[in-house]
Amino acid sequence: MDIRKQWKSAETWIRGIWAFAGTYGVCCLGSAAGLSHASFSVLSVPVMLLLFGLLGRTERRLREMTDKRLLWRGVRYGAMVSFLFSVAMLMGYQLQNFGMTGAGIRGKLLILLRGGCLSIAVFPFAHALFSAIGRIPFREPVQEGQGKRRSGKAFGISAAAIFLCLVPVWLAYYPVIMSYDFHRQLGEAWKGFAWFWPYQPIAHTWLIWLFLQLGQLVGSLQTGMACMALFQMLVYSLVAGYACAFLYRIVQRPWTVAAGILFFGVFPLNSVLALCATKDVLFGTLFLLFILLLGECFFFSRGRRRMALSVLLLLEGCLMMQFRNNCIYAVAAFGACWVLAAGRERLRVLLLCALLVAGGKGTERAIRAAIGTEMEIAKVEMYSVPIQQFARVGYYHGEELDVETWQLLNRYVPHEYWANYYPPISDGVKGNVAVTTFSGAWEGHEGQLLADWFRLGVRYPNEYLDAFLELTRGYWFPDDRSYAECLGYGTEGRLGTIYTHNIGFLEDGTEILHESKLPWLEGLLEKIVSGNAYYDWPVISLPFKSAFYFWALFLVWLAFLFRRQRKQAVLCLFPLLYMGTLLLGPVVQMRYVFPFILSLPVLAGLLLINGGRGSYADIE
């Protein structure tokens, strides 16, 4: 009896030590977030008591589990997510409030140490999350030939309702939201095919040209742009309706359709972005369709139907890649992963993936040949991260550099532009590099560039890391605001979470006017997407943040691995790999996250399908 009491006493002391370490982590987070002397606050006492209770409850739940393999799998996944999330929060607050992370080896070790302590406080919640994921029941979705009428009805109702929900938003922003790179593409479309620059996807510039021609034909460029908005709305509504029907086949509950209509048709980020005349709208829509077709191939098709769907997937994938230049890299990497997981059908999957990559590149070349443009793709975009790293070194250390290092840095980023360094977006420095040193020092000099980049990075590793973290912060730091403020925000400038400022001028002075038909609705939406009013909304502000979708996507993928749903995990690699290409981009903006916003409900719905441990080839 005494031994049991001593053991319980030892457990209590150990739990107390863990609770103290977790409280220390919480206090470090508070200090990084700007709370004065957080570690000395009297509030740390109730935090430690609360954490002590949560750890005790988690211990009891772990003891109650009879399946030890499941127990340790839950502990591993919970601990990994807790640690990564904690480190992200600490680094994010350091960057946001101090402009840099802890310097040197000591600074980075402190981040890891404090992240480990903070993860103790996060672990009970992460473990509870994975426990809940493990209890999600599997459903038998409607298979081929079953419930066609109900699925078709769900599709028709959803597509029509989503389109009708978008109509008031279209009238509010009539004729279309002419923001982002629209003004550049509009000028190219006005001057003709030979001026189409592949810096923006030629397929999308061609669409703008097409609706400009329609506007000239009817005598009103504004009407032409209104028709372009209606075209986007139609395509978006049909694909979103398909997504609702897809989820209905899995869940088989009417509320699925209602929730899908509200999400795709009413949620402000979706409804407003759907009216933006930027390539990301059609790309995001085609991205969602690609995932839906992958889902059909993985889970709902056999024999000839699967062959037909594979052809459709090939054609749709080639079209999708025409609206984002970096998508082909994600498709190629996903194809390699899919082939490795394809089992006995590896050869067929290899052929399909090879045709996808070749078809995407071939379609792009065919479009360029048909258009007749000889302009090349601007490769400077690929170097956004190293440009920012060079500029950050010059910005912080330009006056103390030795002659050799100064000359090396000046060769790639001219010294007169070091002061233009702006952490969340590379366009300021990148634009200057593009017209000064890019052709002479960057393009065609990759070997020397890599050697010099590495040599400078060895001397300034903290600046290199922080430049990358600052440029990508919006993807991984949940409390980041740079993605919604990098060029300012407010209803006057209309440059907040979504850019809704309108630039529709042609070279001859003609202006495509923005004339809201529902100014009251436009004003309401502007408070959200330009004024960032959701900052003041507790909890429900999370879906308006770009990092929410990265973490949600990452957690869905981990949930597939945790539940041993191998086919779902392979499918989910495609959006994850595409997310990886964005980490090398010039800025974080909500329009870049649009594909993940649309795809997340579909990917989460796949948790209900018993994917088992088999490969893609084991579907039949």
C-alpha positions as CSV (number, residue, x, y, z in Angstrom):
1,M,0.0,0.0,0.0
2,D,2.8,2.4,0.9
3,I,4.4,1.6,-2.5
4,R,1.2,2.6,-4.3
5,K,1.0,5.8,-2.4
6,Q,4.6,6.6,-3.1
7,W,4.1,5.9,-6.8
8,K,1.0,8.2,-6.9
9,S,3.0,10.9,-5.1
10,A,5.8,10.6,-7.6
11,E,3.3,10.8,-10.4
12,T,1.9,14.0,-8.9
13,W,5.3,15.6,-8.6
14,I,6.2,14.6,-12.2
15,R,2.9,16.0,-13.5
16,G,3.6,19.2,-11.5
17,I,7.0,19.5,-13.2
18,W,5.4,19.0,-16.6
19,A,2.7,21.6,-15.7
20,F,5.4,24.1,-14.6
21,A,7.4,23.6,-17.8
22,G,4.2,24.1,-19.9
23,T,3.3,27.2,-17.9
24,Y,6.8,28.5,-18.7
25,G,6.1,27.9,-22.4
26,V,2.8,29.8,-22.2
27,C,4.5,32.7,-20.5
28,C,7.3,32.8,-23.1
29,L,4.5,32.9,-25.8
30,G,2.9,35.8,-23.9
31,S,6.1,37.7,-23.8
32,A,6.7,37.2,-27.5
33,A,3.2,38.3,-28.1
34,G,3.9,41.6,-26.3
35,L,2.5,41.0,-22.9
36,S,4.7,42.8,-20.4
37,H,6.5,40.5,-17.9
38,A,4.2,37.6,-18.7
39,S,6.3,35.1,-16.7
40,F,5.9,37.1,-13.5
41,S,2.2,37.6,-13.8
42,V,-0.1,36.2,-11.1
43,L,-2.1,34.8,-13.9
44,S,0.6,32.1,-14.3
45,V,-0.7,30.4,-11.2
46,P,-4.2,29.5,-12.5
47,V,-2.6,28.6,-15.8
48,M,-0.4,26.1,-14.1
49,L,-3.3,24.7,-12.1
50,L,-5.4,24.4,-15.2
51,L,-2.6,22.7,-17.1
52,F,-2.0,20.4,-14.1
53,G,-5.7,19.3,-14.3
54,L,-5.6,18.9,-18.1
55,L,-2.4,16.7,-18.0
56,G,-4.0,14.5,-15.3
57,R,-7.1,14.0,-17.4
58,T,-5.0,13.2,-20.4
59,E,-3.0,10.6,-18.4
60,R,-6.2,8.9,-17.2
61,R,-7.5,8.7,-20.8
62,L,-4.2,7.2,-21.9
63,R,-4.4,4.6,-19.2
64,E,-7.9,3.6,-20.2
65,M,-6.8,2.7,-23.8
66,T,-6.3,-1.0,-24.3
67,D,-4.8,-0.8,-27.7
68,K,-1.2,0.2,-27.0
69,R,-0.3,0.6,-30.6
70,L,-3.1,3.1,-31.1
71,L,-2.1,4.8,-27.8
72,W,1.4,5.4,-28.9
73,R,0.4,6.5,-32.4
74,G,-1.9,9.1,-30.8
75,V,0.9,10.3,-28.5
76,R,3.4,10.6,-31.4
77,Y,1.0,12.5,-33.7
78,G,-0.2,14.7,-30.8
79,A,3.3,15.5,-29.7
80,M,4.5,16.3,-33.3
81,V,1.6,18.7,-34.0
82,S,2.0,20.3,-30.6
83,F,5.7,21.0,-31.1
84,L,5.4,22.3,-34.7
85,F,2.5,24.5,-33.7
86,S,4.3,25.9,-30.6
87,V,7.5,26.7,-32.6
88,A,5.4,28.4,-35.3
89,M,3.6,30.6,-32.7
90,L,6.8,31.6,-31.0
91,M,8.7,32.4,-34.2
92,G,5.6,34.2,-35.7
93,Y,5.2,36.5,-32.7
94,Q,9.0,37.2,-32.6
95,L,8.9,38.2,-36.3
96,Q,5.7,40.2,-36.0
97,N,6.7,42.2,-32.9
98,F,10.5,42.3,-33.1
99,G,11.2,41.9,-36.8
100,M,13.4,38.9,-36.3
101,T,13.7,35.5,-34.6
102,G,16.2,34.8,-31.8
103,A,19.7,35.4,-33.2
104,G,22.4,32.8,-33.5
105,I,22.6,29.2,-32.3
106,R,21.5,30.3,-28.8
107,G,18.5,32.1,-30.1
108,K,17.4,29.1,-32.2
109,L,18.0,26.7,-29.4
110,L,15.9,28.8,-27.1
111,I,13.0,28.8,-29.6
112,L,13.2,25.0,-29.7
113,L,13.4,24.7,-25.9
114,R,10.5,27.1,-25.3
115,G,8.6,25.5,-28.1
116,G,9.0,22.1,-26.4
117,C,7.7,23.6,-23.1
118,L,4.8,25.3,-24.8
119,S,4.0,22.0,-26.6
120,I,3.3,20.5,-23.2
121,A,0.4,23.0,-22.8
122,V,-0.8,22.3,-26.3
123,F,-0.5,18.5,-26.1
124,P,-3.8,17.8,-24.2
125,F,-5.7,19.6,-26.9
126,A,-3.8,17.9,-29.8
127,H,-4.3,14.5,-28.2
128,A,-8.0,15.1,-27.8
129,L,-8.2,16.1,-31.4
130,F,-6.6,12.9,-32.7
131,S,-8.8,10.9,-30.3
132,A,-11.8,12.5,-31.8
133,I,-10.5,11.8,-35.3
134,G,-10.0,8.2,-34.4
135,R,-13.7,7.9,-33.4
136,I,-15.0,9.3,-36.7
137,P,-17.2,6.5,-38.1
138,F,-16.7,5.2,-41.6
139,R,-19.6,5.4,-44.1
140,E,-20.4,3.5,-47.2
141,P,-20.7,6.1,-49.9
142,V,-23.1,5.9,-52.8
143,Q,-21.4,3.8,-55.5
144,E,-21.5,3.9,-59.2
145,G,-25.1,3.4,-60.4
146,Q,-26.6,3.9,-57.0
147,G,-28.6,7.0,-56.0
148,K,-27.9,8.8,-59.3
149,R,-31.1,10.7,-59.1
150,R,-30.5,12.0,-55.6
151,S,-26.9,12.9,-56.5
152,G,-28.0,14.6,-59.6
153,K,-30.7,16.5,-57.7
154,A,-28.1,17.6,-55.1
155,F,-25.8,18.8,-57.9
156,G,-28.6,20.8,-59.6
157,I,-29.9,22.4,-56.5
158,S,-26.4,23.3,-55.2
159,A,-25.1,24.7,-58.5
160,A,-28.3,26.8,-59.0
161,A,-28.4,28.1,-55.4
162,I,-24.7,29.0,-55.4
163,F,-25.0,30.9,-58.6
164,L,-28.0,32.8,-57.3
165,C,-26.1,33.6,-54.1
166,L,-23.3,35.2,-56.2
167,V,-25.7,37.4,-58.2
168,P,-26.1,40.1,-55.4
169,V,-22.3,40.1,-55.0
170,W,-21.9,40.6,-58.8
171,L,-24.4,43.5,-58.7
172,A,-22.5,45.0,-55.7
173,Y,-19.2,44.9,-57.6
174,Y,-20.6,45.4,-61.1
175,P,-19.3,44.8,-63.7
176,V,-16.4,42.7,-62.1
177,I,-13.6,43.3,-59.6
178,M,-10.8,44.6,-61.8
179,S,-7.9,44.2,-59.3
180,Y,-4.5,42.5,-58.9
181,D,-2.8,42.0,-62.3
182,F,-5.9,42.7,-64.3
183,H,-4.7,46.1,-65.5
184,R,-1.6,44.7,-67.0
185,Q,-3.4,41.9,-68.7
186,L,-6.1,44.3,-69.9
187,G,-3.4,46.4,-71.6
188,E,-1.9,43.3,-73.3
189,A,-5.4,42.1,-74.4
190,W,-6.2,45.5,-75.9
191,K,-3.0,45.7,-77.9
192,G,-3.2,42.2,-79.3
193,F,-1.8,38.6,-79.2
194,A,1.8,39.6,-79.9
195,W,1.8,41.5,-76.6
196,F,0.6,38.6,-74.4
197,W,3.4,38.2,-71.8
198,P,3.6,34.8,-70.1
199,Y,4.3,36.5,-66.8
200,Q,0.5,36.0,-66.5
201,P,-1.0,32.8,-67.9
202,I,-1.7,33.4,-71.6
203,A,-4.9,31.4,-71.4
204,H,-6.3,33.9,-68.9
205,T,-5.2,36.9,-70.8
206,W,-6.9,35.4,-73.9
207,L,-10.2,35.1,-71.9
208,I,-9.9,38.9,-71.0
209,W,-9.3,39.5,-74.8
210,L,-12.3,37.4,-75.7
211,F,-14.7,39.4,-73.4
212,L,-13.1,42.7,-74.6
213,Q,-14.1,41.6,-78.1
214,L,-17.6,40.8,-76.9
215,G,-17.8,44.3,-75.3
216,Q,-16.7,46.0,-78.5
217,L,-19.2,44.0,-80.4
218,V,-22.1,45.1,-78.2
219,G,-20.7,48.6,-77.9
220,S,-19.9,48.5,-74.2
221,L,-16.7,47.3,-72.6
222,Q,-18.4,47.3,-69.2
223,T,-21.0,44.8,-70.5
224,G,-18.1,42.7,-71.8
225,M,-16.5,42.6,-68.4
226,A,-19.9,41.9,-66.8
227,C,-20.2,38.8,-69.1
228,M,-16.7,37.7,-68.0
229,A,-17.9,37.9,-64.4
230,L,-21.0,35.8,-65.3
231,F,-18.8,33.3,-67.0
232,Q,-16.6,32.9,-63.9
233,M,-19.7,32.6,-61.7
234,L,-21.1,29.9,-63.9
235,V,-18.0,27.8,-64.0
236,Y,-17.4,28.3,-60.3
237,S,-21.1,27.4,-59.4
238,L,-21.0,24.2,-61.5
239,V,-17.8,22.9,-59.9
240,A,-18.9,23.9,-56.4
241,G,-22.2,22.2,-57.0
242,Y,-20.3,19.1,-58.1
243,A,-18.4,19.3,-54.8
244,C,-21.6,19.5,-52.8
245,A,-23.0,16.5,-54.7
246,F,-19.7,14.6,-54.1
247,L,-19.9,15.3,-50.3
248,Y,-23.6,14.3,-50.4
249,R,-22.7,10.9,-51.9
250,I,-20.4,10.4,-48.9
251,V,-22.4,11.8,-46.0
252,Q,-25.9,11.1,-47.4
253,R,-27.5,13.9,-45.4
254,P,-29.5,16.9,-46.7
255,W,-27.6,19.3,-44.4
256,T,-24.5,18.6,-46.5
257,V,-26.0,20.4,-49.5
258,A,-27.2,23.3,-47.3
259,A,-23.8,23.7,-45.7
260,G,-22.1,23.5,-49.1
261,I,-24.3,26.3,-50.5
262,L,-23.6,28.5,-47.6
263,F,-19.8,27.9,-47.8
264,F,-19.4,28.2,-51.5
265,G,-22.0,30.8,-52.2
266,V,-22.2,33.0,-49.0
267,F,-18.9,32.8,-47.2
268,P,-17.4,36.3,-48.1
269,L,-13.9,35.1,-49.1
270,N,-15.4,32.7,-51.6
271,S,-18.2,34.9,-52.9
272,V,-16.0,38.0,-53.3
273,L,-13.0,36.2,-54.8
274,A,-15.3,34.5,-57.3
275,L,-16.0,38.0,-58.8
276,C,-12.3,39.0,-59.1
277,A,-10.9,39.1,-62.6
278,T,-7.7,37.4,-61.6
279,K,-6.4,34.0,-62.8
280,D,-6.6,32.6,-59.3
281,V,-10.4,32.3,-59.5
282,L,-10.5,30.0,-62.5
283,F,-7.4,28.2,-61.3
284,G,-8.8,27.6,-57.9
285,T,-12.0,26.3,-59.4
286,L,-10.1,23.9,-61.8
287,F,-7.9,22.9,-58.8
288,L,-11.1,21.8,-56.9
289,L,-12.3,20.0,-60.0
290,F,-9.0,18.1,-60.3
291,I,-9.2,16.9,-56.7
292,L,-12.9,15.8,-57.3
293,L,-11.8,13.8,-60.3
294,L,-9.0,12.3,-58.4
295,G,-11.5,11.3,-55.7
296,E,-13.7,9.7,-58.4
297,C,-10.7,7.7,-59.7
298,F,-9.6,6.7,-56.3
299,F,-12.9,5.7,-54.7
300,F,-15.9,5.7,-57.1
301,S,-14.9,4.2,-60.4
302,R,-14.0,0.8,-61.9
303,G,-13.3,-0.6,-65.3
304,R,-14.3,1.5,-68.3
305,R,-15.7,4.3,-66.2
306,R,-12.3,4.7,-64.5
307,M,-10.6,4.7,-67.9
308,A,-13.0,7.5,-69.1
309,L,-12.4,9.4,-65.9
310,S,-8.7,9.1,-66.3
311,V,-9.0,10.7,-69.8
312,L,-11.1,13.4,-68.3
313,L,-8.6,13.9,-65.5
314,L,-5.8,14.3,-68.1
315,L,-7.7,16.9,-70.1
316,E,-8.8,18.8,-67.1
317,G,-5.3,18.7,-65.5
318,C,-3.8,20.1,-68.7
319,L,-6.3,22.9,-68.7
320,M,-5.8,23.6,-65.0
321,M,-2.0,24.0,-65.5
322,Q,-2.6,26.8,-68.0
323,F,-3.8,29.1,-65.2
324,R,-0.8,28.8,-62.9
325,N,2.7,28.6,-64.1
326,N,4.0,26.8,-61.0
327,C,1.2,24.2,-60.9
328,I,3.1,21.9,-63.3
329,Y,5.8,21.3,-60.6
330,A,3.2,20.2,-58.1
331,V,1.6,17.9,-60.6
332,A,5.0,16.3,-61.5
333,A,5.9,15.8,-57.8
334,F,2.4,14.4,-57.1
335,G,2.7,12.1,-60.1
336,A,6.0,10.6,-58.7
337,C,4.3,10.0,-55.3
338,W,1.2,8.5,-56.9
339,V,3.3,6.1,-59.0
340,L,5.2,4.9,-55.9
341,A,1.9,4.1,-54.2
342,A,0.2,2.6,-57.2
343,G,1.0,-1.1,-56.6
344,R,0.2,-3.4,-59.4
345,E,-1.1,-0.7,-61.6
346,R,2.1,1.3,-61.4
347,L,2.6,1.3,-65.2
348,R,-0.8,2.7,-66.0
349,V,-0.5,5.4,-63.4
350,L,3.0,6.2,-64.6
351,L,1.6,6.7,-68.1
352,L,-1.2,8.9,-66.9
353,C,1.1,11.1,-64.9
354,A,3.7,11.4,-67.6
355,L,0.9,12.4,-70.0
356,L,-0.3,14.9,-67.5
357,V,3.0,16.7,-67.2
358,A,3.8,16.5,-70.9
359,G,0.2,17.5,-71.8
360,G,0.4,20.5,-69.5
361,K,3.7,21.7,-71.0
362,G,2.6,20.9,-74.5
363,T,-0.7,22.7,-74.2
364,E,1.1,25.8,-72.9
365,R,3.4,25.7,-76.0
366,A,0.5,25.1,-78.3
367,I,-1.3,28.1,-76.9
368,R,1.7,30.3,-77.3
369,A,2.2,29.1,-80.9
370,A,-1.5,29.7,-81.7
371,I,-1.4,33.2,-80.2
372,G,1.9,34.0,-81.9
373,T,3.7,35.6,-78.9
374,E,7.4,35.3,-78.7
375,M,7.8,36.7,-75.2
376,E,9.4,34.4,-72.6
377,I,8.2,33.6,-69.1
378,A,9.7,36.0,-66.5
379,K,12.0,33.7,-64.5
380,V,12.8,36.4,-61.9
381,E,9.7,35.2,-60.0
382,M,11.4,32.0,-59.2
383,Y,14.1,33.8,-57.3
384,S,11.9,35.7,-54.9
385,V,13.4,34.0,-51.8
386,P,17.1,34.5,-52.6
387,I,16.4,38.1,-53.7
388,Q,14.8,38.8,-50.3
389,Q,17.7,37.1,-48.5
390,F,20.3,39.2,-50.3
391,A,18.3,42.3,-49.7
392,R,17.9,41.6,-46.0
393,V,21.6,41.2,-45.6
394,G,22.2,44.5,-47.3
395,Y,19.4,46.2,-45.4
396,Y,20.8,45.2,-42.0
397,H,24.5,45.0,-42.6
398,G,25.2,47.1,-45.7
399,E,27.3,49.7,-43.8
400,E,29.6,47.1,-42.1
401,L,30.3,44.8,-45.0
402,D,33.9,44.3,-46.2
403,V,34.7,45.3,-49.7
404,E,34.6,41.8,-51.2
405,T,31.2,41.0,-49.6
406,W,29.8,44.4,-50.6
407,Q,30.7,43.7,-54.2
408,L,29.3,40.2,-54.1
409,L,26.0,41.4,-52.8
410,N,25.9,44.4,-55.1
411,R,26.4,42.1,-58.1
412,Y,23.0,40.5,-57.5
413,V,21.0,43.2,-55.7
414,P,22.3,46.7,-56.5
415,H,23.1,48.6,-53.3
416,E,20.7,51.5,-54.1
417,Y,17.8,49.1,-53.6
418,W,18.8,47.6,-50.3
419,A,16.7,50.2,-48.5
420,N,13.7,49.0,-50.4
421,Y,13.7,45.7,-48.6
422,Y,10.1,45.1,-47.3
423,P,9.9,41.7,-45.4
424,P,6.4,40.5,-46.4
425,I,6.6,41.1,-50.2
426,S,9.5,40.8,-52.6
427,D,8.0,42.9,-55.5
428,G,9.8,46.1,-54.5
429,V,13.4,44.7,-54.7
430,K,12.5,42.0,-57.3
431,G,11.2,44.5,-59.8
432,N,14.4,46.5,-59.7
433,V,16.6,43.4,-59.9
434,A,14.6,42.3,-63.0
435,V,15.6,45.4,-65.0
436,T,19.2,45.8,-63.7
437,T,21.2,42.7,-62.7
438,F,19.0,39.7,-63.5
439,S,20.1,39.1,-67.1
440,G,23.8,39.6,-66.3
441,A,24.1,37.9,-62.9
442,W,21.1,35.6,-62.3
443,E,19.8,34.1,-65.5
444,G,22.3,31.7,-67.1
445,H,24.7,31.9,-64.1
446,E,23.1,29.4,-61.8
447,G,26.3,27.7,-60.7
448,Q,28.1,30.9,-59.7
449,L,24.8,32.2,-58.1
450,L,24.5,29.1,-56.0
451,A,28.1,29.2,-54.8
452,D,27.8,32.9,-53.9
453,W,24.4,32.4,-52.3
454,F,25.7,29.7,-50.1
455,R,28.9,31.6,-49.2
456,L,26.9,34.6,-48.0
457,G,24.4,32.4,-46.2
458,V,27.1,30.8,-44.1
459,R,28.0,34.3,-42.8
460,Y,24.4,35.5,-42.3
461,P,22.3,32.4,-41.6
462,N,19.9,34.3,-39.3
463,E,19.1,36.9,-42.0
464,Y,18.6,34.1,-44.6
465,L,16.2,32.2,-42.4
466,D,14.3,35.3,-41.2
467,A,13.9,36.5,-44.8
468,F,12.3,33.2,-45.8
469,L,10.1,33.1,-42.7
470,E,9.0,36.7,-43.2
471,L,8.1,36.0,-46.8
472,T,6.0,33.0,-45.9
473,R,4.7,34.0,-42.4
474,G,1.1,34.2,-43.6
475,Y,1.1,30.5,-44.4
476,W,2.1,29.1,-41.1
477,F,1.5,31.8,-38.4
478,P,-2.2,31.8,-37.4
479,D,-2.0,35.3,-35.9
480,D,-0.2,36.8,-38.9
481,R,-1.6,40.0,-40.3
482,S,0.9,40.7,-43.1
483,Y,-1.1,38.7,-45.6
484,A,-3.9,41.2,-45.2
485,E,-1.9,44.3,-44.6
486,C,1.3,44.1,-46.8
487,L,0.1,47.0,-49.0
488,G,-2.2,48.5,-46.4
489,Y,-5.9,48.0,-45.6
490,G,-9.0,49.9,-45.3
491,T,-12.3,50.6,-47.1
492,E,-10.8,53.7,-48.8
493,G,-7.7,52.0,-50.3
494,R,-9.5,48.6,-50.8
495,L,-6.3,46.7,-50.3
496,G,-7.0,44.4,-47.3
497,T,-7.6,40.7,-47.3
498,I,-8.9,40.8,-50.8
499,Y,-7.9,43.6,-53.2
500,T,-11.1,45.1,-54.6
501,H,-9.7,48.4,-56.0
502,N,-10.6,48.7,-59.7
503,I,-8.1,49.7,-62.4
504,G,-9.7,49.4,-65.8
505,F,-7.9,52.0,-68.0
506,L,-6.9,51.4,-71.6
507,E,-4.0,53.2,-73.4
508,D,-6.4,55.5,-75.3
509,G,-7.8,56.8,-72.0
510,T,-11.0,54.7,-72.1
511,E,-12.1,53.6,-68.6
512,I,-14.2,50.5,-67.7
513,L,-16.3,52.0,-65.0
514,H,-17.1,50.3,-61.7
515,E,-20.8,51.1,-61.0
516,S,-22.2,49.3,-58.0
517,K,-25.9,48.3,-58.3
518,L,-26.1,47.4,-54.6
519,P,-23.8,49.9,-52.8
520,W,-25.2,48.9,-49.4
521,L,-24.0,45.3,-49.9
522,E,-20.7,46.5,-51.4
523,G,-20.1,48.6,-48.3
524,L,-20.9,45.7,-46.0
525,L,-18.6,43.3,-47.8
526,E,-15.8,46.0,-48.0
527,K,-15.8,46.2,-44.2
528,I,-14.8,42.5,-44.2
529,V,-12.5,42.0,-47.1
530,S,-10.9,45.5,-47.2
531,G,-11.4,46.8,-43.7
532,N,-10.5,43.5,-42.2
533,A,-13.4,43.8,-39.7
534,Y,-13.0,40.1,-38.8
535,Y,-10.0,41.1,-36.7
536,D,-12.6,41.8,-33.9
537,W,-14.5,38.6,-34.3
538,P,-13.5,36.0,-31.7
539,V,-13.1,32.4,-32.9
540,I,-15.0,32.9,-36.2
541,S,-12.2,35.1,-37.5
542,L,-10.0,32.0,-38.0
543,P,-11.5,30.9,-41.4
544,F,-10.6,34.4,-42.7
545,K,-6.9,33.8,-42.0
546,S,-4.6,32.3,-44.6
547,A,-2.6,30.1,-42.1
548,F,-5.9,28.5,-41.0
549,Y,-6.0,26.6,-44.3
550,F,-2.4,25.5,-44.3
551,W,-2.8,24.0,-40.8
552,A,-6.2,22.5,-41.6
553,L,-4.8,20.9,-44.7
554,F,-1.8,19.6,-42.8
555,L,-4.0,18.2,-40.1
556,V,-6.3,16.5,-42.6
557,W,-3.3,14.8,-44.1
558,L,-2.1,13.7,-40.7
559,A,-5.6,12.5,-39.9
560,F,-5.4,10.3,-43.0
561,L,-2.1,8.9,-41.9
562,F,-3.3,8.4,-38.3
563,R,-6.4,6.5,-39.5
564,R,-4.2,4.5,-42.0
565,Q,-6.2,5.8,-45.0
566,R,-3.4,5.5,-47.4
567,K,-5.3,6.4,-50.6
568,Q,-6.6,9.6,-49.1
569,A,-3.1,10.5,-47.8
570,V,-1.7,10.0,-51.4
571,L,-4.5,12.2,-52.8
572,C,-3.9,14.9,-50.2
573,L,-0.3,15.1,-51.3
574,F,-1.3,17.1,-54.4
575,P,-2.6,20.2,-52.5
576,L,0.3,19.9,-50.0
577,L,2.9,19.8,-52.8
578,Y,1.3,22.8,-54.5
579,M,1.4,24.6,-51.1
580,G,5.2,23.8,-51.2
581,T,5.6,25.8,-54.4
582,L,3.9,28.8,-52.8
583,L,6.6,28.9,-50.2
584,L,9.0,30.1,-52.9
585,G,6.6,32.8,-54.0
586,P,6.9,36.6,-53.7
587,V,4.1,37.2,-51.1
588,V,1.3,35.6,-49.2
589,Q,-2.1,36.7,-50.4
590,M,-5.6,35.2,-49.9
591,R,-6.1,34.7,-53.6
592,Y,-3.2,32.2,-53.5
593,V,-5.0,30.3,-50.8
594,F,-8.2,30.2,-52.7
595,P,-7.6,26.6,-54.1
596,F,-7.2,25.3,-50.5
597,I,-10.3,27.1,-49.2
598,L,-12.4,25.4,-51.9
599,S,-10.8,22.0,-51.5
600,L,-10.8,21.7,-47.8
601,P,-14.4,20.5,-47.3
602,V,-13.9,17.8,-50.0
603,L,-10.7,16.5,-48.4
604,A,-12.2,16.5,-44.9
605,G,-15.2,14.6,-46.3
606,L,-12.8,11.8,-47.4
607,L,-12.2,11.0,-43.7
608,L,-15.5,9.2,-43.8
609,I,-14.5,6.8,-46.5
610,N,-12.7,3.6,-45.5
611,G,-9.5,3.9,-47.6
612,G,-7.9,1.0,-45.8
613,R,-4.2,0.3,-46.1
614,G,-4.2,-0.6,-49.7
615,S,-2.8,1.3,-52.6
616,Y,-4.7,3.0,-55.5
617,A,-4.7,-0.3,-57.3
618,D,-6.6,-2.0,-54.5
619,I,-9.8,-0.1,-55.1
620,E,-11.4,-2.8,-57.2
